[in-house]
Amino acid sequence: MLLLGHRGYSDQYSENTMLAFSKAIESGFDGIETDVHKTKDGVLVLCHDEKINRTSDGKGYIKDMTYEELCAYNFGTKENPQRIPLLKELLELCKGKNVKINLEIKTNKIQYPGIELESYQMIKEMGMLDQVLFSSFYVDSLYKLRAIDSSLYLGYLFEDDYEKNKQLCLTQKFHVHAREDFLDEDEIALFLKAGLDINTWGVKNRFRYAYFKEKGVNIVIANKNFKKLKM
């Protein structure tokens, strides 16, 4: 089972920053989970929220600002200031390393025109399609990616309407990116028998981490580095 750093090593460093990403790799995470948005001038940047209010000293929507404008704000701390990272910078950090990237296409609230194709093209040009797992809460983004390249690894994110979304994964063969409290032993067995990977998130303690490892879950996405904790 792989352990991916949720927005980097976000338990210890400012989330979705190059510092959090590099520290996740240094500390032994098997990869990084992050979220891609598009700026007003079409630059692919990494941030969880559609607005920068919570994670920086600025305010406003990413879609309404140019990359240069976003670079004026601090996404880190006073001691370790950080600017908003580019998708390209994360790819460059991970290229040639034995780490995975779970790239969430952040289109469930704002549909950025062309973000799926542009993300794909950048990753392909860098020769990194085998390192990247694409995921989204917005199923249309997954359909768009599948139309671009049917061989892509696609995961459907969900945290509600469990039965409906379960069936969607089973019928469309999307890998299961369900919140951890949806997954009991029977559900895990069902998805694995169907040939789907289970990549769960929201895992907050080492007991649940150990449980998922025992049951054959493929990936846990977490803020903490459970590999360093005594089980």
C-alpha positions, -999 to +999 in steps of 0.1 A: +000+000+000+013+034-009+010+065+013+006+099-005+010+132+012-023+151+012-014+185-003+022+175+004+034+169+040+007+192+052+008+180+088+041+197+092+044+224+064+021+248+046-002+228+023+003+227-014+036+245-014+069+234-029+083+231+006+055+207+016+060+187-016+098+184-012+095+175+025+069+148+017+094+131-006+123+136+018+103+121+047+094+089+028+059+094+014+054+074-017+039+104-035+020+136-034-017+145-037-025+180-050-051+201-068-047+220-101-065+253-110-060+278-138-052+314-135-068+343-154-039+342-179-041+304-183-013+292-160-017+259-142-011+263-105-016+242-074-039+251-046-068+234-028-094+261-027-108+281-055-100+312-035-066+320-019-081+335+013-075+305+036-041+295+024-024+329+018-022+365+029-043+375-001-079+373-011-098+364-042-104+337-068-075+321-086-095+324-119-096+362-115-059+368-110-029+364-132+000+342-122+021+373-116-006+388-093-008+355-073+030+356-068+027+387-047+011+367-019+026+344+007+013+309+008+037+298+036+046+313+070+066+344+080+095+321+087+092+301+055+074+323+029+062+304-002+046+314-035+018+295-052+035+266-070+032+257-107+021+223-118+053+223-139+074+228-108+059+198-091+064+177-121+101+188-123+105+179-086+091+144-091+105+135-125+129+106-123+120+098-087+100+067-076+070+087-065+034+091-076+014+123-081-024+122-075-035+153-095-070+163-086-086+183-115-104+209-094-135+215-115-163+206-092-171+242-084-155+261-113-151+245-147-118+259-161-120+256-199-093+233-213-077+224-179-080+187-185-062+188-219-036+213-208-027+193-177-025+161-198-003+177-224+021+191-199+025+157-182+028+139-215+055+163-228+075+156-196+072+119-201+054+114-168+020+099-176+031+067-157+037+087-125+003+105-125-031+094-112-058+118-123-088+123-100-118+146-097-151+151-079-165+163-113-171+133-134-172+152-167-135+160-162-128+122-160-149+116-192-129+144-209-096+128-199-107+094-210-116+109-244-081+124-247-064+091-237-082+060-228-052+045-211-051+071-183-054+062-146-087+079-135-101+080-100-135+093-090-136+113-058-167+112-037-179+119-001-217+116-004-244+097-024-224+066-017-246+040-035-250+062-066-213+069-068-203+033-060-223+022-091-207+049-112-172+036-103-183+000-110-200+007-143-175+032-157-144+015-143-132+045-124-108+038-095-124+045-061-113+077-044-138+075-015-136+092+019-123+067+044-154+064+065-174+049+035-151+019+033-158-012+054-145-047+048-173-057+024-171-026+003-133-029+000-137-066-011-163-056-036-142-030-054-111-051-053-129-081-068-142-057-096-105-049-104-107-013-091-080+003-070-091+019-037-073+052-030-089+066+002-085+099+019-093+115+052-073+090+072-064+107+105-050+079+127-026+050+126-052+025+134-073+032+103-041+033+083-031-002+096-067-014+089-066-003+053-032-018+048-044-051+061-075-051+039-055-045+007-064-009+000-040+005-027-033+040-015-040+061+016-038+098+012-030+115+045-016+146+062+005+126+086+034+103+077+021+071+092+052+053+080+071+070+108+046+062+135+047+030+156+018+008+146 
